[in-house]
Amino acid sequence: MHVYSQSMPEPDKAAKAPETPDAPQTRVLDPRSLRGLAHPLRMQLLRSLRHHGPATASQLAERLGESSGATSYHLRQLAAHGFVEDDPSLGKGRERWWKAVAQGIVWDESLDQSSDPDVRGAADLFLHELADNHTRELSTWLATRHEWPAWTGATDMSDYTLRLPPSAVRELGERMHALLNEYRDVPEAQAPDAARVRFHLHAFPQRED
């Protein structure tokens, strides 16, 4: 299974862009790091830091509707597994700022073949939370689309059914990912009417009956 999740922070908080458009900073999930990330709140915290840039535990707690104690604990767990780290350039006194270490996550295919029940359980939780987030994002867009009149006709919610072998699906996915990466640092990203745009890509087989 090909799982690739990438975000870019807001422009005014963005780190230095990669030198080439097809080389985003990514983190490959292995069994240990998967178990460290596979928790709904930890995934929300990492997603927020990747989307919005550095923040404190208190800021994240307010944004996500959680207690600062809970966000502090789970941020430390994320740090222990290398997903987040301190941002000393923003810290003042005892205030601790956190930032995402990488903007992308790549699924190690060996996770799908694991016989370890803990790994399988973590994989199921991670993938279902990822799918739930896609659903929430799409539902939010549908509920608020009237607030984006300039985007009428520009957005997309399509589905296709093709008959292909696994090798062709993998090739198609890699080509689409490469095309999306070409648009990460284009001049149009600085246009006055530019906004953060989310792309969801799902590809899976279905039984003929």
N, C-alpha and C positions, 0 to 999 in steps of 0.2 A: 504494500500500500504506500502511495506517495502522499505524505502529509507535509506541507510547507506553509508555515504561517509567518508572514512578514508585515511589519508596520513601520511607518516613518513618523517621528515626532513632529510637533508643530514647528514651522520654519524658524521662529525666533528662539527655539530651544534645541534645534537640531545640532547634533555633533558633526564633525567634519565628514563630508560625504566620502564614500569609497572612491578610489581612483578610477575604477572602471564600473560602468553601469550594471555589469553582470556579476559583480562580486560583492553582494551585500554581506554585512557581518551576520553570521548565523551561528547557532548552537545546535549540535547534533544530539538528540536525545538518546541516552543509553539506559539500561535498566535502573541504575542508581539515580541518575538525574530525573528520569521519568517519575520514580516514586517520590522524589522531592518536589516535583511540580504538580503532580496529579491531586490537586485539592481545589475546589471551586474558588475559594477566596484568594489563594495564591495565584491562580490563573488570572483572576480579575486584577490583582495588584500588578502583576507583570504586564498585563495588557494596558493598564492605565499608564504605567511608566513609559511604555513603548509608544503609546499614542500621544501623550501630553507632556512628556519630558519629566525631569526630576521633581520630586515632591517629598514632603515629610510624612511620617506615619499619621500625624493628626490631619493633614490635608487629605490624605488618601482615605482616612476614616470618614471624614465629612463627605467626600465625593461618593463613596460606596455605601454609606449608611451603616458603617460598622463602628465598633469601639476602637479607640486608639491602642488599647492593650492588645486587641486581636490583630490589628494591622502590624503593630510592632513585632509581635511574636512571629507572624508568618513572613514578614520581611526578613527577619533574621534567618528563618529556615531557607528562604530563597537565596540569601547570601551564602549560606553554608554549602549550597549546591551550585554556586557560581552564576546564578541568574541575575542578581542585582548586586550593587556595591555602593559604598559611600561616595558622595560627590563633595569632596572637601572644599571645592571652590564656592559652594553655596552655604555651607554650615556656618552658623554664628553661635558661639557659646556652646550650650548643651544641645542646641537644635541639630538634629541629624537628618541630612538630606540623602535620598536614595535615587539611583538611576539604574536603568536597564543596562546590562553588560552588552547585549547584542539585540539587534532589531529583527532577527529571524530565528525560527525554530524548524529543524529538519528531523523527520522521523527516521530512525534507524530501522531498516526492514527486518532485522533480526528480532525485533520486538514482537512481530507477528507470529514468529515460530517459537516463542518462549514457552516452556512447560512449567515455569514457576508461577504458581497461582497468585502470588503477590504482584508479579509483573503483569500478568493478564488482567488482574483486577484494576491495577493502576492504569493500564492501557485503555480499558473500557471506560473508566471514569474520565480520563483525559479526552478521549475522542467524543464521548457524549456531551461533555461540557463545551467542547469546541463547536459541535453541531448545534447545541442549544444557543450558544452565543450568536452563531450565524442567523438562527431563527429570530432571536431578539433584535438583532440589528435590522433585519429585513422588515420585521413588524413595526419597529420604530420609524423606519423610513416611510412605510405605507401610511402610518398614522399622521405623519407630519409633512407629507409631500406637498401639501397646499402652501407650505411656508417657503417653498423653493420654486417659484414660478419660472425663473430663468432656466431651470434645469429640465423643463418639460420637453420631452423628445430626446434628451441626452442620456437618460438613465436606461437600464436594461434589466429585464427579468424574464429570461428566455430559457427554454430547455430543448434539447435535441436528443433523439434516439438514433444511434448508429449501430451497425453490426461490425465489430472489429475484434481481432485477437488481442491478447494482453500486450504484446509487443507494440502494436500500433497505438493503443491507448497511452502507453508510456511515452512513446515518441510525440504524440499529439500534446500531452500534458507538458512535456519539456519544452516544446516549441511555444506553447502559450505562455509559460513562465518566462521564457527568454524574451518574448515580445513585451510582456508587462514590465520586465526589468529595464527595457530600453526607455521607458517613460518615467523612470524614477527621478531623474535629474534634468529633465528638459526645461528650456526657458519658459514654457507655458506654465510651469508650476508657480512662477512668480506673478502671473497675471492677476489683475485686480479681482476678477470673478472666479479665481481658482479656489477650490475647497478640497478637503481631504475626502477621497473617494474610496470606498471599499469594494473590492472584487472578491466574490466567492466562486470557487471552482470545485464542483463535485463531479466525480466520475466513478461509476460503479456498475457491475453487471446485474441483469435481471433475468429470472427464469422465463422461458418462452411462454409458459402457460400462465 
